[in-house]
Every structure is written in C-alpha cells, then in structure tokens.
Amino acid sequence: MRMQHASIAAVVASLTLALSPIVTTAAVPVVQRTPLPLLALSPCPDEPTFKCGTLPVPLNRRHPDGRTIPLHVELFPHTGPIADGAVFTSEGGPGASITIGGQHYQGPTLLAEVSKTRDVVFIDQRGVGLSAAINCDAWQHGGPFYSSAAQCHDQLGDTANFYSTTDVADDLEDVRRALGYGKIDLLGPSYAGNDMLTYTARWTGNVRSIVIGSPAATVGTDPFYAYPPKAWAGMLTSLCRRTPACDAANPDPAGTLYWLAAQLRSKPLKGTGIDSHGVPHKLTVTENLLANGIMFYADYVGPSEVIQAATALRHGDPVPLLRLAANVDPANGPHDSGTPREESRGHWLARTCVDQPVQWDKGAPAATRQRQYSAAYKAEPAMYGPVSKGAWAAPGYAGYQPLPCIASTWEDRPNFPVGTKITGVPALVMAGELDFGLPPSVVRLAADSLVGSKQLTVAGSGHIPWLWSGCAADLMQRFILTHDLGDASCAQVPESPVWLPGSFPLTTAAAPPARQLRGPSAPADLRRAATVIGWTLMDGLQEMASIQGVTSAGLRGGAVTYQDGQDRPFRFDRARFTRDLAVTGALAWEGKDVDGQFTVKLPNGSTVTGTVHGPYRVYGAALTITMLGRSFSVPSH
C-alpha cells in the first residue's frame, strides 16, 4: 500500500523539555527516564548468530507505571575484534516488521563494513511484528475502507493513540539504555526515517550520526500530499531519456503524460485487460486509476511503460494500457496485507492517524470533520501537474483522500514542532531520483530539520536508494563510519534499471530495426523481427519479476512459466509482443545475464531457431540475438 503522508499536532502537556544541542522555533518535548535494567539477550531461535530479547516498555507513556507492551529486539554482534557502539534501525510502512527476514540481509550483507565494529540493533516498533502486532481483521485483509478503519479504531479502544512516532522514538531510547550503549548511529528507511529523525529531535545528545533514506516527512507536509503528481512529468522524462529505445520513439514524455491524463479525464477507456497472470478484467481506466494505481505499479514498471502505452492508445491500440490497468484493477479489492506478523495494517492506521496532518480537527464530531475536509478540498487548486485534484484526492482503494482516519476521532500528536532545527549531529539524507511515491521534494522536508545535513539524490534509484544502488549502500556505510561522504560522484551513475520498451508495436513491421553485428546483410524485416524477439523475451522476464509468480501472460498472447530446477527455467510458450510474431523457448536469467534458445514463427510464416545472450537490465547493455547465421544487437534496458 502506498505510504501516506504526514502529521503536525499539539504537544502533550505532560512531556517536559530536555536536551541540547538543539535550536528550535518551538519546544521539543522529551520524557525523562529512570534507569532501566539491562536487556538480556540470547541466541535467536531461527538464526543463532543473532541475539534476541524482549523489553517491556510503557504502553501509555503519560502513565509509565501502568500497562506495558513487549518490544522485540534483535542484535547482530560486530564481527571484528574492536567494538564501537551500535547502529539502530527499524522498518518503514508504517506497519512492516524488520525481523521477518530483513535483519538477516542488513546485518551481514548490507552493513557488512559497518558491522565489523558496530553491533546492529533491529527493533520491531510497538504494534509491529513480534512487538504485539496489532491485528484488526477486516482492516488487515482489505475490508471496506472507512468502516473497517473505524472498527479497527474501536477495537484499539483507549490504546488507539499510543502508537505515535514520539512513542516509538522513546522506545528506541529505552532500548539504547537497556543495552548499555552510549551514543548510537541511526539508520532509517522510508517511514522509519520518522523514527530516527524524531529520536534525534528528542534525544539529540545520544546520537552519533543519522542516515535516512527516502524519509516520509511527517512535519510540515501538505495534507493533500500533491508532491508526487507534480514531479511525475520530470521523472518520466528523465527515465525515458536514459533508455535509447524509449528516447528515440518518445520525443515528449511529459507532454504525452499530460495528454493521457486529460484523455482519461474526459473519456475513460473501457475494455478488457489481461493482467500479468493472464486473467481477464473488464474495467474502466480512469484518470484516478492512472494516478493512484498505474503510477505505483511494481516499483516503477508502471511508469516505465505508461508513456509508450499512451502513445499506443493515441494510435488506436489500447492493449498495453489495459494490461497496466488490469494489474491494479480496483475490482480486485483493497489491499490485503497478509499476516500482521509481516505487516500490521492496524499499526499503519494508528500511526498515520496520530502522526500526519489532516484537513480537519481530529477530535471534532464526524459531521464537523466531513465539513472541514469538504471546505479544504474545495479550496485546493484544480490541477496537480498533469493530474486533476479529483483524480488524486479520491476516496477508497484507488486513492487515500480523505485519509481513513476521518472515520474516527484521534489525538493530534506531533513528531516534533514545525520549524524545529536540529544541530550538532552528522546527518545524511538520501532521496531516490525516481521514487514515484516519495520524490526528492518530500525528502527535502526532512532534510530541512537537520542543520548542515548532507543531501544526496541517487540517480536512477527508486524508493530507499541503498536497496537500489551499490554506490548508495557504500556511501551510507562510509558516512556512518566517518561522518563524511567523500567522493560521491558514483551516485550520479544510475544502477538497477527496469526495461523500457521503445514502443508497443502492433505488428513487426512497426518495430524499429535491430543493429546487425555479424553475418550476411539482413533485410529490414529480419532486423525488425530481431527487435521484437528481444522485446518479447525482455517483456516476459519483466512481467515475471513484477508479479513474483510462476506464470505470466504475453502482451498479446502466449505465456511465460517459471520451472524451478531447470537449467533454463523461464519457459516461453508462443509468447507475443506483437500480433504477428510468436516466441517459444527457454531462458536462464542469473544475476545480470540472460542466456537461452528460442524458436520463432516469423510474420512471413517461416519458422527459425536462434539464441539469445547478454546482460539484461544493465545501463548501456544489449542482448545479442543470433539466427539464420546472423547476429543482432537489441538494447536491454
């Protein structure tokens, strides 16, 4: 589920001011502590190299002698001979658990250099994972958007307001003290960036450094969260310009996005789309579905294809856009978040509704809340870049305005006061250049609170740059260890691209000809066929990756199946990217390389065999298609 956006609030009166060095335009509340016993850790049952423990912390921090909630903590001990404190991290969402498996990657792998000298401490926030995960059944499994949210609030009862980011930050402090650490380093991806930023504001003197990636700012943000659609035209242009096939076929990506939004606004597209699993969907593609569905589909697979799909629609071919829409069909129902152990949607609700700014008084009666929201909506400008406010600020599954919080009363609790400026802490704030949900304009809001912070936008990266870019991961570790980025020029070189088709041709004759590498001079129709073969194979692999399934459908027919245990496990069965060319074969995709054999029925009726080899999803790389004694180059990113 797309992360929702941010909250400013009234300060809890019983909290008291503490800690310097911090310069702020308003007081930052901090709870004073009495000493805690050391937290006893023992080998984790599923991974003995990690240490596990549970720390009871006050459920209601304004009455710390009352009920407690168990906080699950896991620790990856430093691997070298010298100990130098700890890095604390958690997961975003909100509602996602760091201890469902992410810790096993982050400790030994992502933070391999850092963990030589620092312990890495992983914490499931209160109400998440193994820290008494909130389980609101109907809301968890995609029940009616507003009524099941209200049921969840009522189920939480008098505890509904006890899951704010300020509570989470104070939990981190309890863990720090219970484990006996001095100053700690903080690492926060996505909404966990709020945890770490808020901890830094409340417990500044205990922070050695802070690194946050794609932080979901929750202070001072626009309640309508119009940042993404305003950024999309520029992002799509940047994305397309980096890919030779897309760049050559799409001279004005931004203009095409404006055209598509206007077209769907005035005349929604009706038709049957075949989703990536091969399931047909009878649907209506609206501007709302474009804005709140397609643009968020499968990392940035949706954005990587939407311009080319719009161009196809403009020329009378709706199939590519219908496929994108089928993959996010509202008829599939709201998002089912699975088990609360992995992702607690109840925690998302409780955290969101106390943290984030809304357009109404959170404590007002229901009718007043609705009137206040309606007045705020009416005052909004008509357009957010190419997208109308009606398409973006839409209720329910394909849109989150008003937030489901409007169905109940909540406290309004700030992470910290607007205008807070934190000084004296080495800070690195990373943004993903192609983060379509949390664009760099949002990340800058968090960076503005950290005076003197290093700000870095990582080229080609999506959400949480160090998960997309080896460069970003290295720079993140370097900063934790040295408080200095050093040479960060590698961040200007994109990594880990998705594949962008240049276009969606109906027939092979409409495809661009591939470049011939070897063999007797090939006629244009054979060179075009080489392009379509390459695009068919790459499209099939990309669809399989995006759905993480075992069978996907070709764009215009046929199928791709993953057969585990085979030397070439990806099996293509008459897969069609154009109407007139079908590909059958088997491929291996290991690391960055593709290797396989295929049989293809060409538009002229002849059947030929061939091979494919080369890097896939690598900037500047190409696949080599060999058939009929000739080799052709097809760009593979």
C-alpha positions in Angstrom: 0.0 0.0 0.0 1.3 3.4 -0.9 2.6 5.1 2.2 0.5 8.0 3.5 1.8 11.1 4.4 2.4 13.3 7.4 1.1 14.9 10.6 1.7 18.0 12.7 0.0 18.3 16.1 -0.4 19.7 19.5 2.2 18.9 22.1 1.4 16.6 25.0 1.3 18.8 28.1 2.9 16.3 30.5 6.0 16.0 28.5 9.0 18.1 29.5 11.7 19.8 27.6 15.3 18.5 27.6 18.5 18.0 25.7 20.9 20.2 23.7 22.4 21.0 21.3 19.1 21.8 19.5 17.9 25.0 18.0 14.2 25.1 17.5 11.4 27.6 17.0 9.3 25.6 19.4 9.9 23.4 22.4 10.7 19.7 21.7 9.0 17.5 24.4 11.1 14.8 25.9 10.3 12.2 28.6 12.8 12.0 31.5 13.8 8.4 32.4 14.7 6.4 35.4 17.4 3.7 34.9 16.3 0.5 33.2 17.7 -2.9 33.9 20.0 -4.3 31.2 18.2 -6.2 28.5 19.1 -9.9 28.5 19.7 -11.3 25.0 20.0 -14.9 23.9 20.6 -16.6 20.5 17.6 -16.2 18.2 15.8 -19.5 17.6 15.8 -19.1 13.8 19.3 -17.6 13.5 21.7 -18.2 16.4 24.3 -15.7 15.1 21.7 -13.0 16.1 20.7 -12.3 19.7 17.1 -11.8 20.6 15.3 -10.2 23.6 12.1 -8.6 24.7 12.0 -5.3 26.6 8.7 -4.3 28.3 8.0 -0.6 27.8 5.1 1.6 29.0 2.1 1.4 26.7 0.9 4.8 27.8 4.0 7.0 28.3 2.0 9.6 30.1 1.3 6.9 32.8 4.5 4.9 32.7 3.6 2.8 35.7 0.6 1.2 34.0 0.4 -1.4 31.3 3.4 -2.4 29.2 3.9 -3.6 25.7 6.7 -6.1 24.8 9.3 -4.6 22.4 11.1 -7.3 20.4 14.8 -6.6 19.8 17.4 -8.4 17.7 21.1 -7.7 17.6 23.7 -8.7 15.1 27.0 -8.6 17.0 30.0 -6.8 15.5 32.2 -9.2 13.5 35.6 -7.7 14.2 37.8 -7.6 17.2 37.1 -3.9 18.1 33.6 -2.8 19.4 32.5 0.7 18.7 28.9 1.0 19.7 25.8 0.2 17.7 23.6 1.2 14.7 19.9 1.2 15.5 17.5 0.5 12.6 13.8 -0.4 12.1 11.4 -0.8 9.2 9.0 1.6 7.5 5.5 1.1 6.2 4.4 2.0 8.8 3.5 -1.5 10.0 6.2 -3.5 8.4 8.4 -5.8 10.6 12.2 -5.6 10.3 12.6 -9.0 12.0 10.6 -11.0 9.3 13.9 -11.5 7.5 15.2 -8.1 6.6 17.7 -8.2 9.5 19.4 -11.3 8.0 20.2 -9.3 4.9 21.0 -6.0 6.5 23.4 -7.1 9.3 25.8 -9.4 7.5 25.4 -8.0 3.9 24.1 -4.5 3.5 26.0 -3.3 6.6 29.0 -5.7 6.2 31.6 -3.0 6.6 29.8 -1.2 9.4 29.1 -4.4 11.3 32.8 -5.1 11.7 33.0 -2.6 14.5 29.3 -1.8 15.4 26.6 -4.0 16.6 23.4 -3.7 14.5 20.2 -3.4 16.6 16.9 -4.2 14.9 13.7 -3.2 16.6 10.1 -4.1 15.8 8.1 -0.9 16.7 5.3 -1.3 19.2 2.4 -2.9 17.5 4.5 -4.4 14.7 6.0 -7.9 14.1 6.9 -9.6 17.3 6.1 -6.4 19.4 2.5 -7.3 19.9 1.4 -6.7 16.3 -2.0 -5.0 16.0 -4.5 -7.3 14.3 -7.6 -5.7 13.1 -9.0 -8.5 10.9 -11.3 -6.7 8.5 -8.9 -3.7 8.0 -5.9 -6.1 7.8 -7.5 -8.0 4.9 -8.9 -5.2 2.8 -12.3 -4.6 4.3 -14.4 -1.6 3.4 -12.0 1.4 3.5 -13.7 3.7 6.0 -16.0 1.3 8.0 -13.3 -1.3 8.7 -10.9 1.5 9.7 -13.4 2.7 12.2 -13.8 -0.8 13.5 -10.0 -1.0 14.0 -10.0 2.2 15.9 -12.8 1.0 18.2 -11.0 -2.4 18.7 -8.0 -0.5 19.9 -10.2 1.4 22.3 -8.3 3.5 24.8 -4.9 2.4 23.3 -5.6 3.8 19.9 -3.4 6.9 20.4 -0.4 5.1 22.0 1.4 4.2 18.7 2.7 7.6 17.6 6.2 8.2 16.3 7.1 10.1 19.5 6.3 6.9 21.5 8.4 4.9 19.0 11.3 7.3 19.4 11.1 7.0 23.2 11.0 3.2 22.9 14.3 3.4 21.0 15.8 5.4 23.9 14.7 2.7 26.3 16.4 0.0 24.2 19.6 2.1 24.0 19.7 2.4 27.7 18.7 -1.2 28.4 21.6 -2.4 26.2 24.0 0.0 27.8 25.2 1.9 24.7 26.4 5.4 24.7 25.9 7.5 21.6 24.3 5.5 18.8 24.1 5.7 15.0 20.7 5.7 13.4 19.6 4.2 10.1 16.1 4.8 8.9 14.5 3.8 5.6 11.1 5.2 4.4 8.7 5.8 7.4 11.4 4.5 9.7 13.1 7.8 8.8 10.5 9.4 11.0 11.5 7.2 13.9 15.2 8.2 13.6 14.5 11.9 12.9 12.1 12.2 15.8 14.6 10.3 18.1 17.3 12.8 17.0 15.0 15.7 17.9 14.1 14.3 21.3 17.4 12.7 22.3 19.9 14.7 20.3 22.8 14.2 22.8 22.6 10.5 22.3 23.0 10.5 18.5 26.5 9.9 16.9 25.1 10.1 13.3 21.8 9.7 11.4 21.3 8.3 7.9 17.8 8.4 6.5 16.7 7.2 3.0 13.5 8.3 1.3 12.2 9.5 4.7 8.4 10.1 4.7 8.3 13.5 6.2 5.5 13.9 8.7 6.1 17.5 9.8 5.0 20.5 7.7 3.7 18.5 4.7 0.7 19.3 2.5 -2.2 17.2 3.8 -3.3 16.5 0.2 0.3 15.3 -0.5 0.4 16.6 -4.0 4.1 16.2 -4.4 4.2 13.0 -6.5 2.0 14.0 -9.4 3.7 17.4 -9.6 7.0 15.6 -10.0 6.0 12.8 -12.4 6.4 14.6 -15.7 10.0 15.4 -15.0 10.7 11.9 -13.6 9.2 10.2 -16.7 11.3 12.4 -19.0 14.5 11.5 -17.1 13.6 7.8 -17.1 12.9 7.7 -20.9 15.9 9.8 -21.8 18.3 7.3 -20.3 17.0 4.4 -22.5 17.9 4.6 -26.2 14.7 2.8 -27.5 12.4 5.0 -25.4 14.3 8.2 -26.1 14.2 7.6 -29.9 10.5 6.8 -30.0 9.1 9.3 -27.4 10.3 12.9 -28.1 8.0 14.4 -25.4 7.3 12.1 -22.5 5.9 15.0 -20.3 3.5 16.1 -23.0 2.4 12.5 -23.5 1.6 12.2 -19.8 -0.4 15.4 -19.8 -2.3 14.1 -22.9 -3.1 10.8 -21.3 -4.4 12.3 -18.1 -6.6 14.7 -20.0 -7.8 11.9 -22.3 -8.8 9.7 -19.4 -10.4 12.6 -17.5 -12.7 13.4 -20.4 -13.1 9.9 -21.9 -12.2 7.0 -19.6 -11.1 3.9 -21.5 -13.4 0.9 -21.3 -12.3 -2.6 -22.3 -11.0 -6.0 -21.2 -7.4 -6.1 -20.0 -5.3 -9.2 -19.5 -3.3 -8.9 -16.3 0.3 -10.2 -15.9 -1.1 -13.5 -14.6 -3.2 -14.0 -17.7 -6.5 -13.2 -16.0 -9.0 -11.0 -18.0 -10.5 -7.9 -16.3 -13.4 -6.0 -17.6 -12.6 -2.5 -16.5 -12.7 1.3 -17.0 -9.4 3.1 -17.0 -9.9 6.5 -15.4 -7.5 9.3 -14.6 -7.9 8.3 -11.0 -6.6 4.7 -11.8 -3.7 6.2 -13.7 -2.7 8.5 -10.8 -3.3 6.2 -7.8 -2.7 2.8 -9.4 -0.7 2.6 -12.6 1.9 5.1 -11.5 2.6 3.0 -8.4 2.6 -0.4 -10.0 5.5 -2.8 -9.2 8.3 -0.4 -8.2 8.4 1.6 -11.4 7.3 -0.9 -14.0 4.1 1.1 -14.4 5.9 4.4 -15.0 8.4 2.6 -17.3 5.6 1.6 -19.7 2.9 4.3 -19.3 4.3 6.7 -21.9 4.6 4.0 -24.5 1.2 2.7 -23.6 -0.3 6.2 -24.0 1.3 6.5 -27.5 -0.2 3.2 -28.5 -3.6 4.3 -27.2 -3.2 7.5 -29.2 -2.8 5.3 -32.3 -5.8 3.2 -31.6 -4.2 0.3 -29.6 -5.5 0.1 -26.0 -3.9 -3.3 -25.1 -0.7 -2.1 -23.3 -2.6 0.4 -21.1 -5.3 -2.1 -20.4 -2.7 -4.5 -19.2 -1.3 -1.9 -16.8 -4.8 -1.1 -15.5 -5.7 -4.8 -15.1 -2.7 -5.2 -12.8 -4.1 -2.6 -10.4 -7.8 -3.2 -11.1 -9.9 -1.8 -8.2 -12.3 -4.7 -8.6 -9.5 -6.8 -7.1 -10.5 -5.1 -3.9 -8.4 -3.2 -1.3 -5.0 -4.3 -0.4 -4.8 -7.5 1.7 -1.8 -7.1 4.0 -1.4 -10.8 4.8 -0.4 -11.7 8.3 0.1 -8.9 10.9 3.4 -10.5 11.8 4.7 -9.3 8.4 2.8 -6.1 8.0 0.3 -4.7 10.5 -2.2 -2.5 8.8 -3.7 -1.7 12.2 -0.3 -0.2 13.1 -0.4 1.8 9.9 -3.7 3.2 10.8 -2.8 4.0 14.4 0.5 5.6 13.5 -0.9 7.5 10.5 -3.9 8.9 12.3 -1.9 10.5 15.2 1.2 11.5 13.2 0.0 13.0 10.0 -1.6 16.4 9.1 -5.2 16.2 8.0 -7.7 18.8 6.8 -9.9 18.5 9.9 -9.9 18.8 13.6 -9.1 15.2 14.7 -11.2 15.5 17.9 -14.2 17.1 16.3 -17.6 15.3 15.7 -18.0 13.3 12.5 -20.2 15.8 10.7 -17.7 18.6 11.5 -14.8 16.6 10.2 -16.5 16.0 6.9 -17.5 19.7 6.5 -13.9 20.7 7.2 -12.5 18.3 4.7 -15.0 19.4 2.1 -14.1 23.0 2.6 -10.3 22.2 2.3 -10.9 20.2 -0.9 -12.9 23.0 -2.4 -10.1 25.4 -1.8 -7.5 23.2 -3.5 -6.2 24.2 -7.0 -7.8 22.3 -9.8 -4.6 20.6 -11.0 -1.5 18.9 -9.5 0.8 19.0 -12.5 -0.9 16.8 -15.2 -3.4 15.3 -12.7 -6.6 16.9 -11.6 -7.3 17.1 -7.9 -10.4 15.0 -8.4 -8.3 12.1 -9.7 -5.6 12.4 -7.0 -7.6 13.3 -3.9 -10.1 10.4 -4.3 -11.5 8.2 -1.6 -11.1 4.5 -1.1 -8.9 1.9 -2.7 -7.6 3.9 -5.7 -6.8 7.0 -3.6 -6.5 7.9 0.1 -8.3 11.2 0.5 -9.7 11.8 2.9 -7.5 9.5 5.0 -9.4 6.7 6.7 -8.7 8.5 9.9 -11.7 10.7 9.2 -14.0 7.8 10.3 -12.9 8.2 13.9 -11.6 10.7 16.5 -7.9 10.7 17.2 -5.3 12.7 19.1 -3.2 15.0 17.1 0.4 14.3 18.2 3.4 15.8 16.5 6.7 14.1 15.8 8.2 17.5 16.7 7.1 21.1 16.3 7.1 22.7 12.9 10.3 24.7 12.4 12.5 22.5 14.6 16.1 22.8 13.6 18.5 20.1 14.9 22.2 21.0 15.1 25.4 19.2 16.0 24.5 15.8 14.5 26.3 14.4 11.4 23.4 13.7 9.1 23.0 12.1 5.6 19.6 12.3 3.8 19.2 10.2 0.6 16.5 10.6 -2.0 15.7 8.4 -5.0 15.6 10.3 -8.2 12.8 8.0 -9.5 10.9 7.5 -6.3 7.4 8.0 -7.6 5.8 7.9 -4.2 8.3 9.9 -2.1 10.0 12.2 -4.6 13.0 14.3 -3.6 10.7 17.3 -2.9 9.3 15.4 0.1 12.7 14.1 1.3 14.0 17.7 1.4 11.3 18.5 4.1 13.0 16.0 6.4 16.5 17.3 5.5 15.5 20.8 6.4 15.2 19.8 10.0 18.8 18.7 10.2 21.1 21.7 10.0 24.1 21.1 7.9 22.9 17.7 6.7 24.4 16.1 3.6 21.7 15.7 1.0 22.1 13.2 -1.9 19.7 12.3 -4.7 20.8 9.0 -6.2 20.4 8.8 -10.0 18.1 6.1 -11.3 17.1 5.0 -7.8 13.6 4.2 -6.6 12.4 4.1 -3.0 15.2 3.7 -0.4 18.3 4.3 -2.5 20.7 1.9 -0.8 18.4 -1.0 -1.8 18.7 0.1 -5.5 22.3 1.2 -5.7 25.5 -0.4 -4.6 27.0 3.1 -4.6 24.3 4.4 -2.3 24.9 1.4 0.0 28.7 2.1 0.1 28.2 5.8 0.8 25.7 5.0 3.5 28.2 2.8 5.3 31.1 5.3 4.7 29.1 8.1 6.3 28.2 6.0 9.4 31.9 5.2 9.9 33.5 8.5 9.0 30.7 11.2 9.0 32.0 12.1 5.6 30.7 11.2 2.1 34.0 11.6 0.4 33.7 11.2 -3.4 30.0 10.7 -4.1 30.2 11.0 -7.9 29.1 7.4 -8.3 25.6 8.5 -7.1 25.3 10.3 -10.4 25.6 7.0 -12.4 22.2 5.1 -12.5 22.1 1.4 -11.5 19.5 -1.3 -11.5 17.2 -0.1 -14.3 14.0 -1.7 -15.3 13.5 -2.4 -19.0 11.7 0.3 -21.0 10.2 -0.8 -24.4 10.7 1.9 -27.0 7.1 1.3 -28.1 4.3 -1.2 -28.3 4.1 -2.0 -32.0 1.0 -3.9 -33.2 3.0 -5.7 -35.9 6.6 -6.5 -36.5 6.6 -4.0 -39.5 6.1 -1.2 -37.0 9.1 -2.1 -34.8 12.5 -0.4 -35.2 15.1 -2.5 -36.9 17.9 -4.0 -34.7 21.5 -3.2 -35.4 23.2 -6.1 -37.2 26.5 -7.3 -35.7 27.7 -10.2 -37.9 26.7 -12.3 -40.9 25.4 -11.6 -44.4 23.5 -8.3 -44.7 20.0 -8.9 -43.4 16.8 -7.4 -44.9 14.9 -4.8 -42.8 12.1 -7.2 -41.9 14.5 -9.7 -40.3 16.2 -6.9 -38.3 12.7 -5.8 -37.1 11.9 -9.3 -36.2 15.1 -9.4 -34.1 13.9 -6.4 -32.2 10.5 -7.9 -31.5 12.1 -11.2 -30.4 14.3 -9.3 -27.9 11.4 -7.2 -26.7 9.2 -10.3 -26.3 11.8 -12.0 -24.1 12.5 -8.9 -22.0 8.8 -8.2 -21.5 8.2 -11.7 -20.4 11.0 -11.6 -17.8 10.0 -8.2 -16.6 6.4 -9.3 -16.1 7.5 -12.4 -14.2 9.7 -10.3 -11.9 6.9 -7.7 -11.3 4.3 -10.3 -10.2 6.8 -12.6 -8.5 4.8 -15.5 -9.7 5.3 -18.7 -11.7 3.2 -18.0 -14.8 2.7 -14.7 -16.7 1.0 -13.9 -20.0 2.5 -12.4 -23.1 1.3 -8.9 -24.0 -0.8 -10.2 -26.9 -1.0 -13.9 -26.2 1.0 -16.9 -25.1 2.6 -17.4 -21.7 5.8 -17.5 -19.7 6.3 -20.1 -17.0 9.0 -20.5 -14.3 10.1 -24.1 -13.9 12.3 -24.4 -10.8 15.2 -26.8 -11.1 15.7 -26.4 -14.8 18.9 -25.2 -16.4 16.8 -22.6 -18.3 13.8 -22.2 -16.0 11.9 -19.5 -17.9 9.8 -21.2 -20.5 8.2 -19.1 -23.3 5.2 -20.7 -25.0 4.1 -18.8 -28.1 4.5 -15.5 -26.3 3.5 -12.5 -28.4 4.6 -8.9 -28.0 3.2 -8.1 -31.5 0.3 -9.8 -33.1 2.3 -11.5 -35.8 5.3 -13.0 -34.1 5.3 -15.8 -31.5 8.3 -16.9 -29.5 8.8 -20.3 -27.9 11.9 -21.2 -25.9 13.8 -21.5 -22.6 15.9 -18.9 -20.9 18.2 -18.6 -17.8 18.3 -15.3 -16.0 21.1 -15.3 -13.5 22.5 -12.1 -12.0 22.7 -9.7 -14.8 22.9 -12.2 -17.7 20.3 -13.8 -19.9 21.1 -17.0 -21.9 18.7 -19.1 -23.9 17.4 -20.6 -27.1 14.2 -19.9 -29.0 12.0 -20.9 -31.9 10.1 -18.1 -33.6 7.4 -18.1 -36.2 8.0 -15.0 -38.3 5.3 -12.9 -40.0 6.2 -14.5 -43.4 5.2 -17.9 -42.0 8.7 -19.3 -41.7 10.0 -20.9 -38.5 13.5 -20.3 -37.4 15.6 -21.1 -34.3 18.2 -19.0 -32.6 19.9 -18.0 -29.4 19.9 -15.0 -27.1 22.7 -14.0 -24.8 23.9 -10.9 -22.9 23.2 -8.5 -19.9 19.6 -7.6 -19.1 18.6 -4.5 -17.1 22.1 -3.1 -17.3 22.6 0.5 -18.5 24.2 0.7 -21.9 24.0 -3.1 -22.4 22.3 -5.1 -25.2 21.2 -8.6 -25.9 22.7 -10.5 -28.8 20.0 -12.3 -30.9 21.5 -14.9 -33.3 19.5 -16.6 -36.0 19.9 -17.6 -39.7 23.7 -17.1 -39.5 23.4 -13.5 -38.4 23.7 -11.7 -35.0 21.8 -8.6 -34.0 22.0 -6.2 -31.0 18.9 -5.2 -29.1 19.4 -2.7 -26.2 18.3 -4.5 -23.0 17.5 -1.6 -20.7 
